[in-house]
Amino acid sequence: SSPHWAPMSTSAGMTYSSTWRKASASAEGLLRTKSSRNVSCVAKIPGLDSVVNGVLSMMQAQTEALAALPGAVQSLSAAVKNLADATAGAKETVQTMNRLAHRIEGIVEELEEPLKALAPGMERMARVLDDPVVSTLPDALTQVRRDLLPVLRTIAETNERIASLASIPGASALLGRRRVSPPEP
């Protein structure tokens, strides 16, 4: 075995040291030279240690990736469940929107004819409201209120006084019967 090699960690029940020993033993068998004294020696191949260490590093990375796989699958399952829940919520929302659209469509169909029948009257009213005389109405109403309401109040008070005088005994003879005369043309 190589003097630079150190035992690696175990993962999933496999030890790298046993795998390395098997590979090293087969390499020694190929590189062994027979001498007259039956002494075996290993020829050193340049860069073999870095290749073996690279392979072992890759195997360790692959094993760590496989060890992380259950957590990734669990996260993916949770994401799929959340997606399914969101899809169900979206489905309910679409169904609600469809019901609402059908109700609105029914209301529009119900109101369409009456609104169409109102259109000519609304157009006439718009023409009337566009007349400049309409803009003078607030001033005219203010003037009527200012001038006519006091006169009407005075007439009402006079009628009350006449009614109270009529209740005095003998006043009706003095006041005479009130006759309403037709207005003159």
Secondary structure, DSSP 8 states (H G I E B T S, - for coil): --TT------BTTB-HHHHHHHHHHHHHHHH----TT--------TTHHHHHHHHHHHHHHHHHHHHHHHHHHHHHHHHHHHHHHHHHHHHHHHHHHHHHHHHHHHHHHHHHHHHHHHHHHHHHHHHHHTSHHHHHHHHHHHHHHHHHHHHHHHHHHHHHHHHHHHTSTTHHHHH----------
